[in-house]
């Protein structure tokens, strides 16, 4: 049967789809026309010529003979097979994560369920003979945590790489300067080979009961990095009884999405926050980096070189704290510094604003346009929280400028009144009224619509 004729735009879609897959975003061919059409419309005739040539060669061989290849020399049958495999893996991943949470609920083990979080910094990204991305690891960090116990164990190491791929020195220098700033080969500070580090990772995540590797979670766009490094090491060396298809690298946003749904259902009306409406909102929550500059999250090297946000240890601890901060209060779990949250964390009260009222900055509270000023209404729904909020001393805040976070913790009793952290001394002094603040320009004034939910 002759092959179906293809237009140049089809081959352009395949290339765009491949680029998104390398970034950790999997789109089906049904979704690609909407994504690729705006890019195709802005391309010049010269830029479209390679795809027109591919379509001409493909259609010319539609009656038989010849294998059509991409611009990287890869057979299109291989590309289509990889696309089908990626779609199958994505579907299996979603079902697997959901099944893990359901199983924990059925066994009433959700608070004690252990999750593994991993991040790998790399020197540069190169391309193999098949056109797939290859990442040369520079730093590796992994930990396990549960909602009940917080962060339990962890492993962090720098990787020893003898030499960079030929022709990628400048790319490695640029990437290092913009991110982790680790010394490049042959002057690396690490002493661990990537193979030895991954063997320790497999031992770290091995389930003694089933002798299998537990799922490893990382940020969504970092999944291809870890998966590529594992595949490269498996292809070059024997790593024990674990096979490549047994190593499951899953996006962290899917875990948070399903875990938050489960804890919210458990808490019912007493839930501190509503569940995420979609996986994309869960991903955005993790991307904030709320705990990036907290005390004790980064390794000593990145702390000394002022590259804390780019440290692999910072990444995994920040993600773990963010998930615990979102889900643990629904189960009434008491927080322990260093386990459930960074040390010296000053807890702040949660201020809830109705969906149908405007939100004003501090400089607008005293303005005549504020409807709450003359009406005598109180925008704070909880008087206890309001009272404690105004009891924070300005002197105590100035002494702890780096220890302030926007964390909100609900305890077993779900008491909404705020309790001061032991890390900061709180005096019974008033911050002052809004009139005491100097006049500043309006930063933000927007109207919340009903039914849209609270802005995060």
Secondary structure, DSSP 8 states (H G I E B T S, - for coil): -------HHHHHHHHHHHHHHHTT----HHHHHHHHHHHHHT--HHHHHHHHHHHHHHHHTTTS----B-TTS-BHHHHHHHHHHHHHHHHHHHHHHHHHHHHHHHTT-GGG--EEEEEEEEEEEEE-TTS-EEEEEEEEEEEEEETTTEEEEEEEEEB--S---TT-HHHHHHHHHHTT----TTS-S--B-HHHHHHHHHHHHEETTTTEE--EEE-GGGHHHHHHHHHHHHHHS--SS--GGG--EEEHHHHHHHHHHHHHHHHGGG-SS---SSHHHHHHHHHT-TTTTSTT-S-HHHHHTT-GGG-HHHHHHHHHHHHHHHHGGGGT----BTTTB-TT-B--------TTSEE--GGGTTSTT-HHHHH---S-S-HHHHHHHTT--HHHHHHTTTSB-------TT---S----TTS---S-----GGGS--------EE--TTS----
